[in-house]
Amino acid sequence: MDKENIIIEKFSASLQSICALNNLELNEIIDISTIKELQVGEYFFYEGMRAKEVAFVFKGYLRKYYLKDGKDQLIFFILRIVSPEIYRQQ
């Protein structure tokens, strides 16, 4: 299985773990989805931009921050998706 299919399978499983979707609904979501790989240091969006996309993180993390006096002020991290089932089993 190639990288794109692995990502689609993980994405599908993650969606199914948080909401009940039939195959038609799931396929419609997959059809309008785009796989985008960000490089280290690349921005998902910038201050003042209107959000037009939703991100699902499969490897690594995103962080949200703002600048104050020229220094990063961390707001939060967005970590890769982990199935809610892992949390239910603990």
SEFIZA-3560 file (N, C-alpha, C; in Angstrom, 3 decimals):
REM SEFIZA-3560
<numar><xx>0.859</xx><yy>-1.184</yy><zz>0.000</zz><atom>N</atom></numar>
<numar><xx>0.000</xx><yy>0.000</yy><zz>0.000</zz><atom>CA</atom></numar>
<numar><xx>0.902</xx><yy>1.243</yy><zz>0.000</zz><atom>C</atom></numar>
<numar><xx>0.600</xx><yy>2.200</yy><zz>-0.882</zz><atom>N</atom></numar>
<numar><xx>1.428</xx><yy>3.398</yy><zz>-0.962</zz><atom>CA</atom></numar>
<numar><xx>1.071</xx><yy>4.390</yy><zz>0.152</zz><atom>C</atom></numar>
<numar><xx>1.914</xx><yy>5.417</yy><zz>0.291</zz><atom>N</atom></numar>
<numar><xx>1.783</xx><yy>6.399</yy><zz>1.370</zz><atom>CA</atom></numar>
<numar><xx>0.410</xx><yy>7.076</yy><zz>1.371</zz><atom>C</atom></numar>
<numar><xx>-0.073</xx><yy>7.459</yy><zz>0.186</zz><atom>N</atom></numar>
<numar><xx>-1.365</xx><yy>8.151</yy><zz>0.099</zz><atom>CA</atom></numar>
<numar><xx>-2.502</xx><yy>7.264</yy><zz>0.591</zz><atom>C</atom></numar>
<numar><xx>-2.510</xx><yy>6.000</yy><zz>0.207</zz><atom>N</atom></numar>
<numar><xx>-3.560</xx><yy>5.084</yy><zz>0.658</zz><atom>CA</atom></numar>
<numar><xx>-3.486</xx><yy>4.833</yy><zz>2.159</zz><atom>C</atom></numar>
<numar><xx>-2.285</xx><yy>4.782</yy><zz>2.704</zz><atom>N</atom></numar>
<numar><xx>-2.128</xx><yy>4.610</yy><zz>4.156</zz><atom>CA</atom></numar>
<numar><xx>-2.728</xx><yy>5.806</yy><zz>4.884</zz><atom>C</atom></numar>
<numar><xx>-2.458</xx><yy>7.014</yy><zz>4.384</zz><atom>N</atom></numar>
<numar><xx>-2.997</xx><yy>8.221</yy><zz>5.000</zz><atom>CA</atom></numar>
<numar><xx>-4.519</xx><yy>8.232</yy><zz>4.900</zz><atom>C</atom></numar>
<numar><xx>-5.062</xx><yy>7.860</yy><zz>3.748</zz><atom>N</atom></numar>
<numar><xx>-6.519</xx><yy>7.813</yy><zz>3.573</zz><atom>CA</atom></numar>
<numar><xx>-7.137</xx><yy>6.804</yy><zz>4.531</zz><atom>C</atom></numar>
<numar><xx>-6.508</xx><yy>5.653</yy><zz>4.705</zz><atom>N</atom></numar>
<numar><xx>-7.019</xx><yy>4.642</yy><zz>5.641</zz><atom>CA</atom></numar>
<numar><xx>-7.006</xx><yy>5.169</yy><zz>7.076</zz><atom>C</atom></numar>
<numar><xx>-5.926</xx><yy>5.825</yy><zz>7.476</zz><atom>N</atom></numar>
<numar><xx>-5.844</xx><yy>6.388</yy><zz>8.835</zz><atom>CA</atom></numar>
<numar><xx>-6.881</xx><yy>7.496</yy><zz>9.030</zz><atom>C</atom></numar>
<numar><xx>-7.030</xx><yy>8.323</yy><zz>8.013</zz><atom>N</atom></numar>
<numar><xx>-8.013</xx><yy>9.404</yy><zz>8.056</zz><atom>CA</atom></numar>
<numar><xx>-9.420</xx><yy>8.835</yy><zz>8.204</zz><atom>C</atom></numar>
<numar><xx>-9.740</xx><yy>7.824</yy><zz>7.411</zz><atom>N</atom></numar>
<numar><xx>-11.059</xx><yy>7.172</yy><zz>7.471</zz><atom>CA</atom></numar>
<numar><xx>-11.312</xx><yy>6.573</yy><zz>8.846</zz><atom>C</atom></numar>
<numar><xx>-10.316</xx><yy>5.864</yy><zz>9.365</zz><atom>N</atom></numar>
<numar><xx>-10.455</xx><yy>5.239</yy><zz>10.686</zz><atom>CA</atom></numar>
<numar><xx>-10.642</xx><yy>6.289</yy><zz>11.772</zz><atom>C</atom></numar>
<numar><xx>-9.914</xx><yy>7.400</yy><zz>11.668</zz><atom>N</atom></numar>
<numar><xx>-10.050</xx><yy>8.465</yy><zz>12.663</zz><atom>CA</atom></numar>
<numar><xx>-11.437</xx><yy>9.089</yy><zz>12.617</zz><atom>C</atom></numar>
<numar><xx>-11.935</xx><yy>9.351</yy><zz>11.409</zz><atom>N</atom></numar>
<numar><xx>-13.290</xx><yy>9.897</yy><zz>11.284</zz><atom>CA</atom></numar>
<numar><xx>-14.323</xx><yy>8.931</yy><zz>11.847</zz><atom>C</atom></numar>
<numar><xx>-14.194</xx><yy>7.662</yy><zz>11.511</zz><atom>N</atom></numar>
<numar><xx>-15.157</xx><yy>6.654</yy><zz>11.984</zz><atom>CA</atom></numar>
<numar><xx>-15.110</xx><yy>6.496</yy><zz>13.505</zz><atom>C</atom></numar>
<numar><xx>-13.950</xx><yy>6.776</yy><zz>14.111</zz><atom>N</atom></numar>
<numar><xx>-13.838</xx><yy>6.621</yy><zz>15.560</zz><atom>CA</atom></numar>
<numar><xx>-14.512</xx><yy>7.754</yy><zz>16.324</zz><atom>C</atom></numar>
<numar><xx>-14.760</xx><yy>8.890</yy><zz>15.648</zz><atom>N</atom></numar>
<numar><xx>-15.387</xx><yy>10.017</yy><zz>16.347</zz><atom>CA</atom></numar>
<numar><xx>-16.815</xx><yy>10.291</yy><zz>15.918</zz><atom>C</atom></numar>
<numar><xx>-17.237</xx><yy>9.725</yy><zz>14.778</zz><atom>N</atom></numar>
<numar><xx>-18.627</xx><yy>9.902</yy><zz>14.353</zz><atom>CA</atom></numar>
<numar><xx>-19.030</xx><yy>8.765</yy><zz>13.416</zz><atom>C</atom></numar>
<numar><xx>-20.289</xx><yy>8.440</yy><zz>13.458</zz><atom>N</atom></numar>
<numar><xx>-20.800</xx><yy>7.345</yy><zz>12.619</zz><atom>CA</atom></numar>
<numar><xx>-21.088</xx><yy>7.873</yy><zz>11.223</zz><atom>C</atom></numar>
<numar><xx>-20.365</xx><yy>7.351</yy><zz>10.253</zz><atom>N</atom></numar>
<numar><xx>-20.569</xx><yy>7.738</yy><zz>8.858</zz><atom>CA</atom></numar>
<numar><xx>-20.833</xx><yy>6.491</yy><zz>8.035</zz><atom>C</atom></numar>
<numar><xx>-21.777</xx><yy>6.584</yy><zz>7.109</zz><atom>N</atom></numar>
<numar><xx>-21.950</xx><yy>5.459</yy><zz>6.199</zz><atom>CA</atom></numar>
<numar><xx>-20.899</xx><yy>5.577</yy><zz>5.093</zz><atom>C</atom></numar>
<numar><xx>-20.781</xx><yy>4.571</yy><zz>4.257</zz><atom>N</atom></numar>
<numar><xx>-19.740</xx><yy>4.570</yy><zz>3.220</zz><atom>CA</atom></numar>
<numar><xx>-19.878</xx><yy>5.735</yy><zz>2.247</zz><atom>C</atom></numar>
<numar><xx>-21.108</xx><yy>6.093</yy><zz>1.899</zz><atom>N</atom></numar>
<numar><xx>-21.319</xx><yy>7.214</yy><zz>0.986</zz><atom>CA</atom></numar>
<numar><xx>-20.794</xx><yy>8.514</yy><zz>1.596</zz><atom>C</atom></numar>
<numar><xx>-21.151</xx><yy>8.773</yy><zz>2.858</zz><atom>N</atom></numar>
<numar><xx>-20.693</xx><yy>9.988</yy><zz>3.534</zz><atom>CA</atom></numar>
<numar><xx>-19.176</xx><yy>10.017</yy><zz>3.656</zz><atom>C</atom></numar>
<numar><xx>-18.605</xx><yy>8.895</yy><zz>4.047</zz><atom>N</atom></numar>
<numar><xx>-17.155</xx><yy>8.804</yy><zz>4.195</zz><atom>CA</atom></numar>
<numar><xx>-16.460</xx><yy>9.054</yy><zz>2.858</zz><atom>C</atom></numar>
<numar><xx>-16.955</xx><yy>8.448</yy><zz>1.792</zz><atom>N</atom></numar>
<numar><xx>-16.350</xx><yy>8.639</yy><zz>0.475</zz><atom>CA</atom></numar>
<numar><xx>-16.482</xx><yy>10.069</yy><zz>-0.018</zz><atom>C</atom></numar>
<numar><xx>-17.594</xx><yy>10.732</yy><zz>0.299</zz><atom>N</atom></numar>
<numar><xx>-17.762</xx><yy>12.137</yy><zz>-0.094</zz><atom>CA</atom></numar>
<numar><xx>-16.729</xx><yy>13.022</yy><zz>0.603</zz><atom>C</atom></numar>
<numar><xx>-16.485</xx><yy>12.750</yy><zz>1.878</zz><atom>N</atom></numar>
<numar><xx>-15.477</xx><yy>13.521</yy><zz>2.616</zz><atom>CA</atom></numar>
<numar><xx>-14.090</xx><yy>13.271</yy><zz>2.033</zz><atom>C</atom></numar>
<numar><xx>-13.786</xx><yy>12.024</yy><zz>1.757</zz><atom>N</atom></numar>
<numar><xx>-12.477</xx><yy>11.680</yy><zz>1.185</zz><atom>CA</atom></numar>
<numar><xx>-12.309</xx><yy>12.332</yy><zz>-0.186</zz><atom>C</atom></numar>
<numar><xx>-13.375</xx><yy>12.348</yy><zz>-0.983</zz><atom>N</atom></numar>
<numar><xx>-13.304</xx><yy>12.926</yy><zz>-2.330</zz><atom>CA</atom></numar>
<numar><xx>-12.983</xx><yy>14.419</yy><zz>-2.328</zz><atom>C</atom></numar>
<numar><xx>-13.419</xx><yy>15.140</yy><zz>-1.296</zz><atom>N</atom></numar>
<numar><xx>-13.150</xx><yy>16.580</yy><zz>-1.261</zz><atom>CA</atom></numar>
<numar><xx>-11.909</xx><yy>16.913</yy><zz>-0.432</zz><atom>C</atom></numar>
<numar><xx>-11.250</xx><yy>15.897</yy><zz>0.096</zz><atom>N</atom></numar>
<numar><xx>-10.066</xx><yy>16.103</yy><zz>0.925</zz><atom>CA</atom></numar>
<numar><xx>-8.802</xx><yy>16.110</yy><zz>0.073</zz><atom>C</atom></numar>
<numar><xx>-7.818</xx><yy>16.832</yy><zz>0.554</zz><atom>N</atom></numar>
<numar><xx>-6.526</xx><yy>16.915</yy><zz>-0.104</zz><atom>CA</atom></numar>
<numar><xx>-5.438</xx><yy>16.608</yy><zz>0.909</zz><atom>C</atom></numar>
<numar><xx>-4.487</xx><yy>15.800</yy><zz>0.515</zz><atom>N</atom></numar>
<numar><xx>-3.349</xx><yy>15.505</yy><zz>1.384</zz><atom>CA</atom></numar>
<numar><xx>-2.307</xx><yy>16.592</yy><zz>1.157</zz><atom>C</atom></numar>
<numar><xx>-1.914</xx><yy>17.233</yy><zz>2.228</zz><atom>N</atom></numar>
<numar><xx>-0.915</xx><yy>18.297</yy><zz>2.140</zz><atom>CA</atom></numar>
<numar><xx>0.165</xx><yy>18.009</yy><zz>3.172</zz><atom>C</atom></numar>
<numar><xx>1.387</xx><yy>17.977</yy><zz>2.722</zz><atom>N</atom></numar>
<numar><xx>2.503</xx><yy>17.715</yy><zz>3.633</zz><atom>CA</atom></numar>
<numar><xx>3.254</xx><yy>19.016</yy><zz>3.861</zz><atom>C</atom></numar>
<numar><xx>3.349</xx><yy>19.411</yy><zz>5.130</zz><atom>N</atom></numar>
<numar><xx>4.089</xx><yy>20.613</yy><zz>5.479</zz><atom>CA</atom></numar>
<numar><xx>5.509</xx><yy>20.224</yy><zz>5.877</zz><atom>C</atom></numar>
<numar><xx>6.452</xx><yy>21.045</yy><zz>5.499</zz><atom>N</atom></numar>
<numar><xx>7.834</xx><yy>20.846</yy><zz>5.904</zz><atom>CA</atom></numar>
<numar><xx>8.064</xx><yy>21.538</yy><zz>7.242</zz><atom>C</atom></numar>
<numar><xx>9.095</xx><yy>21.137</yy><zz>7.958</zz><atom>N</atom></numar>
<numar><xx>9.429</xx><yy>21.773</yy><zz>9.228</zz><atom>CA</atom></numar>
<numar><xx>9.608</xx><yy>23.272</yy><zz>8.990</zz><atom>C</atom></numar>
<numar><xx>8.932</xx><yy>24.069</yy><zz>9.801</zz><atom>N</atom></numar>
<numar><xx>9.019</xx><yy>25.515</yy><zz>9.684</zz><atom>CA</atom></numar>
<numar><xx>8.020</xx><yy>26.134</yy><zz>8.722</zz><atom>C</atom></numar>
<numar><xx>7.303</xx><yy>25.317</yy><zz>7.959</zz><atom>N</atom></numar>
<numar><xx>6.301</xx><yy>25.830</yy><zz>7.028</zz><atom>CA</atom></numar>
<numar><xx>5.017</xx><yy>26.152</yy><zz>7.795</zz><atom>C</atom></numar>
<numar><xx>4.321</xx><yy>27.188</yy><zz>7.392</zz><atom>N</atom></numar>
<numar><xx>3.112</xx><yy>27.621</yy><zz>8.077</zz><atom>CA</atom></numar>
<numar><xx>1.858</xx><yy>27.046</yy><zz>7.432</zz><atom>C</atom></numar>
<numar><xx>0.898</xx><yy>26.649</yy><zz>8.277</zz><atom>N</atom></numar>
<numar><xx>-0.406</xx><yy>26.193</yy><zz>7.792</zz><atom>CA</atom></numar>
<numar><xx>-1.269</xx><yy>27.399</yy><zz>7.442</zz><atom>C</atom></numar>
<numar><xx>-1.211</xx><yy>28.444</yy><zz>8.271</zz><atom>N</atom></numar>
<numar><xx>-1.845</xx><yy>29.721</yy><zz>7.971</zz><atom>CA</atom></numar>
<numar><xx>-1.135</xx><yy>30.811</yy><zz>8.747</zz><atom>C</atom></numar>
<numar><xx>-1.396</xx><yy>32.050</yy><zz>8.350</zz><atom>N</atom></numar>
<numar><xx>-0.746</xx><yy>33.212</yy><zz>8.944</zz><atom>CA</atom></numar>
<numar><xx>-1.757</xx><yy>34.086</yy><zz>9.660</zz><atom>C</atom></numar>
<numar><xx>-1.249</xx><yy>34.933</yy><zz>10.532</zz><atom>N</atom></numar>
<numar><xx>-2.096</xx><yy>35.882</yy><zz>11.244</zz><atom>CA</atom></numar>
<numar><xx>-2.900</xx><yy>36.709</yy><zz>10.244</zz><atom>C</atom></numar>
<numar><xx>-4.182</xx><yy>36.842</yy><zz>10.520</zz><atom>N</atom></numar>
<numar><xx>-5.059</xx><yy>37.627</yy><zz>9.678</zz><atom>CA</atom></numar>
<numar><xx>-5.708</xx><yy>36.851</yy><zz>8.543</zz><atom>C</atom></numar>
<numar><xx>-5.230</xx><yy>35.633</yy><zz>8.285</zz><atom>N</atom></numar>
<numar><xx>-5.828</xx><yy>34.814</yy><zz>7.225</zz><atom>CA</atom></numar>
<numar><xx>-7.140</xx><yy>34.225</yy><zz>7.711</zz><atom>C</atom></numar>
<numar><xx>-8.097</xx><yy>34.125</yy><zz>6.829</zz><atom>N</atom></numar>
<numar><xx>-9.356</xx><yy>33.460</yy><zz>7.143</zz><atom>CA</atom></numar>
<numar><xx>-9.169</xx><yy>31.956</yy><zz>6.920</zz><atom>C</atom></numar>
<numar><xx>-9.514</xx><yy>31.161</yy><zz>7.912</zz><atom>N</atom></numar>
<numar><xx>-9.348</xx><yy>29.710</yy><zz>7.801</zz><atom>CA</atom></numar>
<numar><xx>-10.300</xx><yy>29.148</yy><zz>6.753</zz><atom>C</atom></numar>
<numar><xx>-9.732</xx><yy>28.423</yy><zz>5.790</zz><atom>N</atom></numar>
<numar><xx>-10.524</xx><yy>27.796</yy><zz>4.739</zz><atom>CA</atom></numar>
<numar><xx>-10.326</xx><yy>26.287</yy><zz>4.731</zz><atom>C</atom></numar>
<numar><xx>-9.466</xx><yy>25.802</yy><zz>5.609</zz><atom>N</atom></numar>
<numar><xx>-9.125</xx><yy>24.388</yy><zz>5.634</zz><atom>CA</atom></numar>
<numar><xx>-9.173</xx><yy>23.859</yy><zz>7.059</zz><atom>C</atom></numar>
<numar><xx>-9.305</xx><yy>22.562</yy><zz>7.167</zz><atom>N</atom></numar>
<numar><xx>-9.236</xx><yy>21.859</yy><zz>8.434</zz><atom>CA</atom></numar>
<numar><xx>-8.050</xx><yy>20.914</yy><zz>8.338</zz><atom>C</atom></numar>
<numar><xx>-7.277</xx><yy>20.804</yy><zz>9.398</zz><atom>N</atom></numar>
<numar><xx>-6.096</xx><yy>19.942</yy><zz>9.366</zz><atom>CA</atom></numar>
<numar><xx>-6.296</xx><yy>18.708</yy><zz>10.230</zz><atom>C</atom></numar>
<numar><xx>-5.879</xx><yy>17.570</yy><zz>9.713</zz><atom>N</atom></numar>
<numar><xx>-5.754</xx><yy>16.341</yy><zz>10.474</zz><atom>CA</atom></numar>
<numar><xx>-4.275</xx><yy>16.004</yy><zz>10.460</zz><atom>C</atom></numar>
<numar><xx>-3.676</xx><yy>15.923</yy><zz>11.617</zz><atom>N</atom></numar>
<numar><xx>-2.228</xx><yy>15.710</yy><zz>11.712</zz><atom>CA</atom></numar>
<numar><xx>-1.961</xx><yy>14.222</yy><zz>11.900</zz><atom>C</atom></numar>
<numar><xx>-1.190</xx><yy>13.638</yy><zz>10.980</zz><atom>N</atom></numar>
<numar><xx>-0.889</xx><yy>12.207</yy><zz>11.054</zz><atom>CA</atom></numar>
<numar><xx>0.519</xx><yy>11.931</yy><zz>11.536</zz><atom>C</atom></numar>
<numar><xx>1.398</xx><yy>12.886</yy><zz>11.415</zz><atom>N</atom></numar>
<numar><xx>2.760</xx><yy>12.707</yy><zz>11.889</zz><atom>CA</atom></numar>
<numar><xx>3.280</xx><yy>14.076</yy><zz>12.296</zz><atom>C</atom></numar>
<numar><xx>3.892</xx><yy>14.136</yy><zz>13.441</zz><atom>N</atom></numar>
<numar><xx>4.413</xx><yy>15.402</yy><zz>13.919</zz><atom>CA</atom></numar>
<numar><xx>3.369</xx><yy>16.196</yy><zz>14.669</zz><atom>C</atom></numar>
<numar><xx>3.466</xx><yy>17.501</yy><zz>14.609</zz><atom>N</atom></numar>
<numar><xx>2.530</xx><yy>18.371</yy><zz>15.311</zz><atom>CA</atom></numar>
<numar><xx>2.494</xx><yy>19.746</yy><zz>14.660</zz><atom>C</atom></numar>
<numar><xx>1.452</xx><yy>20.478</yy><zz>14.971</zz><atom>N</atom></numar>
<numar><xx>1.354</xx><yy>21.895</yy><zz>14.634</zz><atom>CA</atom></numar>
<numar><xx>1.313</xx><yy>22.649</yy><zz>15.952</zz><atom>C</atom></numar>
<numar><xx>1.796</xx><yy>23.847</yy><zz>15.952</zz><atom>N</atom></numar>
<numar><xx>1.677</xx><yy>24.657</yy><zz>17.166</zz><atom>CA</atom></numar>
<numar><xx>1.076</xx><yy>25.995</yy><zz>16.812</zz><atom>C</atom></numar>
<numar><xx>0.299</xx><yy>26.512</yy><zz>17.734</zz><atom>N</atom></numar>
<numar><xx>-0.316</xx><yy>27.822</yy><zz>17.562</zz><atom>CA</atom></numar>
<numar><xx>0.352</xx><yy>28.765</yy><zz>18.549</zz><atom>C</atom></numar>
<numar><xx>0.765</xx><yy>29.913</yy><zz>18.034</zz><atom>N</atom></numar>
<numar><xx>1.435</xx><yy>30.876</yy><zz>18.893</zz><atom>CA</atom></numar>
<numar><xx>1.221</xx><yy>32.288</yy><zz>18.353</zz><atom>C</atom></numar>
<numar><xx>1.576</xx><yy>33.262</yy><zz>19.158</zz><atom>N</atom></numar>
<numar><xx>1.588</xx><yy>34.642</yy><zz>18.716</zz><atom>CA</atom></numar>
<numar><xx>2.907</xx><yy>35.265</yy><zz>19.168</zz><atom>C</atom></numar>
<numar><xx>3.249</xx><yy>36.387</yy><zz>18.597</zz><atom>N</atom></numar>
<numar><xx>4.486</xx><yy>37.065</yy><zz>18.968</zz><atom>CA</atom></numar>
<numar><xx>4.187</xx><yy>38.210</yy><zz>19.926</zz><atom>C</atom></numar>
<numar><xx>4.975</xx><yy>38.275</yy><zz>20.973</zz><atom>N</atom></numar>
<numar><xx>4.884</xx><yy>39.370</yy><zz>21.937</zz><atom>CA</atom></numar>
<numar><xx>6.305</xx><yy>39.831</yy><zz>22.209</zz><atom>C</atom></numar>
<numar><xx>6.557</xx><yy>41.065</yy><zz>21.937</zz><atom>N</atom></numar>
<numar><xx>7.908</xx><yy>41.615</yy><zz>22.086</zz><atom>CA</atom></numar>
<numar><xx>8.937</xx><yy>40.785</yy><zz>21.325</zz><atom>C</atom></numar>
<numar><xx>8.542</xx><yy>40.279</yy><zz>20.152</zz><atom>N</atom></numar>
<numar><xx>9.461</xx><yy>39.524</yy><zz>19.307</zz><atom>CA</atom></numar>
<numar><xx>9.694</xx><yy>38.087</yy><zz>19.725</zz><atom>C</atom></numar>
<numar><xx>8.974</xx><yy>37.613</yy><zz>20.749</zz><atom>N</atom></numar>
<numar><xx>9.151</xx><yy>36.242</yy><zz>21.233</zz><atom>CA</atom></numar>
<numar><xx>7.873</xx><yy>35.436</yy><zz>21.042</zz><atom>C</atom></numar>
<numar><xx>8.031</xx><yy>34.139</yy><zz>20.724</zz><atom>N</atom></numar>
<numar><xx>6.888</xx><yy>33.237</yy><zz>20.581</zz><atom>CA</atom></numar>
<numar><xx>6.180</xx><yy>33.069</yy><zz>21.918</zz><atom>C</atom></numar>
<numar><xx>4.869</xx><yy>33.227</yy><zz>21.905</zz><atom>N</atom></numar>
<numar><xx>4.038</xx><yy>32.946</yy><zz>23.073</zz><atom>CA</atom></numar>
<numar><xx>3.150</xx><yy>31.773</yy><zz>22.695</zz><atom>C</atom></numar>
<numar><xx>3.501</xx><yy>30.593</yy><zz>23.148</zz><atom>N</atom></numar>
<numar><xx>2.806</xx><yy>29.367</yy><zz>22.767</zz><atom>CA</atom></numar>
<numar><xx>1.385</xx><yy>29.355</yy><zz>23.319</zz><atom>C</atom></numar>
<numar><xx>0.427</xx><yy>29.013</yy><zz>22.455</zz><atom>N</atom></numar>
<numar><xx>-0.964</xx><yy>28.874</yy><zz>22.873</zz><atom>CA</atom></numar>
<numar><xx>-1.274</xx><yy>27.400</yy><zz>23.091</zz><atom>C</atom></numar>
<numar><xx>-0.985</xx><yy>26.548</yy><zz>22.094</zz><atom>N</atom></numar>
<numar><xx>-1.162</xx><yy>25.104</yy><zz>22.259</zz><atom>CA</atom></numar>
<numar><xx>-0.510</xx><yy>24.354</yy><zz>21.117</zz><atom>C</atom></numar>
<numar><xx>-0.346</xx><yy>23.049</yy><zz>21.322</zz><atom>N</atom></numar>
<numar><xx>0.139</xx><yy>22.140</yy><zz>20.293</zz><atom>CA</atom></numar>
<numar><xx>-1.033</xx><yy>21.344</yy><zz>19.742</zz><atom>C</atom></numar>
<numar><xx>-0.992</xx><yy>21.021</yy><zz>18.470</zz><atom>N</atom></numar>
<numar><xx>-1.942</xx><yy>20.099</yy><zz>17.862</zz><atom>CA</atom></numar>
<numar><xx>-1.128</xx><yy>18.870</yy><zz>17.504</zz><atom>C</atom></numar>
<numar><xx>-1.349</xx><yy>17.786</yy><zz>18.227</zz><atom>N</atom></numar>
<numar><xx>-0.589</xx><yy>16.564</yy><zz>18.008</zz><atom>CA</atom></numar>
<numar><xx>-1.267</xx><yy>15.697</yy><zz>16.978</zz><atom>C</atom></numar>
<numar><xx>-0.567</xx><yy>14.689</yy><zz>16.524</zz><atom>N</atom></numar>
<numar><xx>-1.142</xx><yy>13.767</yy><zz>15.545</zz><atom>CA</atom></numar>
<numar><xx>-2.380</xx><yy>13.109</yy><zz>16.123</zz><atom>C</atom></numar>
<numar><xx>-3.268</xx><yy>12.657</yy><zz>15.254</zz><atom>N</atom></numar>
<numar><xx>-4.512</xx><yy>12.028</yy><zz>15.684</zz><atom>CA</atom></numar>
<numar><xx>-4.226</xx><yy>10.672</yy><zz>16.307</zz><atom>C</atom></numar>
<numar><xx>-4.803</xx><yy>10.458</yy><zz>17.468</zz><atom>N</atom></numar>
<numar><xx>-4.765</xx><yy>9.157</yy><zz>18.117</zz><atom>CA</atom></numar>
<numar><xx>-6.211</xx><yy>8.742</yy><zz>18.309</zz><atom>C</atom></numar>
<numar><xx>-6.519</xx><yy>7.531</yy><zz>17.973</zz><atom>N</atom></numar>
<numar><xx>-7.896</xx><yy>7.070</yy><zz>18.073</zz><atom>CA</atom></numar>
<numar><xx>-8.427</xx><yy>7.243</yy><zz>19.490</zz><atom>C</atom></numar>
<numar><xx>-9.656</xx><yy>7.771</yy><zz>19.633</zz><atom>N</atom></numar>
<numar><xx>-10.264</xx><yy>7.896</yy><zz>20.968</zz><atom>CA</atom></numar>
<numar><xx>-10.368</xx><yy>6.558</yy><zz>21.696</zz><atom>C</atom></numar>
<numar><xx>-10.349</xx><yy>5.453</yy><zz>20.959</zz><atom>N</atom></numar>
<numar><xx>-10.416</xx><yy>4.138</yy><zz>21.598</zz><atom>CA</atom></numar>
<numar><xx>-9.254</xx><yy>3.928</yy><zz>22.567</zz><atom>C</atom></numar>
<numar><xx>-8.099</xx><yy>4.493</yy><zz>22.259</zz><atom>N</atom></numar>
<numar><xx>-6.937</xx><yy>4.358</yy><zz>23.143</zz><atom>CA</atom></numar>
<numar><xx>-7.255</xx><yy>4.972</yy><zz>24.491</zz><atom>C</atom></numar>
<numar><xx>-7.903</xx><yy>6.133</yy><zz>24.495</zz><atom>N</atom></numar>
<numar><xx>-8.237</xx><yy>6.802</yy><zz>25.737</zz><atom>CA</atom></numar>
<numar><xx>-9.334</xx><yy>6.055</yy><zz>26.502</zz><atom>C</atom></numar>
<numar><xx>-10.271</xx><yy>5.469</yy><zz>25.812</zz><atom>N</atom></numar>
<numar><xx>-11.360</xx><yy>4.742</yy><zz>26.474</zz><atom>CA</atom></numar>
<numar><xx>-10.857</xx><yy>3.487</yy><zz>27.181</zz><atom>C</atom></numar>
<numar><xx>-9.752</xx><yy>2.920</yy><zz>26.686</zz><atom>N</atom></numar>
<numar><xx>-9.248</xx><yy>1.688</yy><zz>27.262</zz><atom>CA</atom></numar>
<numar><xx>-8.451</xx><yy>1.931</yy><zz>28.534</zz><atom>C</atom></numar>
<numar><xx>-8.050</xx><yy>3.174</yy><zz>28.790</zz><atom>N</atom></numar>
<numar><xx>-7.223</xx><yy>3.473</yy><zz>29.960</zz><atom>CA</atom></numar>
<numar><xx>-8.036</xx><yy>3.575</yy><zz>31.217</zz><atom>C</atom></numar>
//
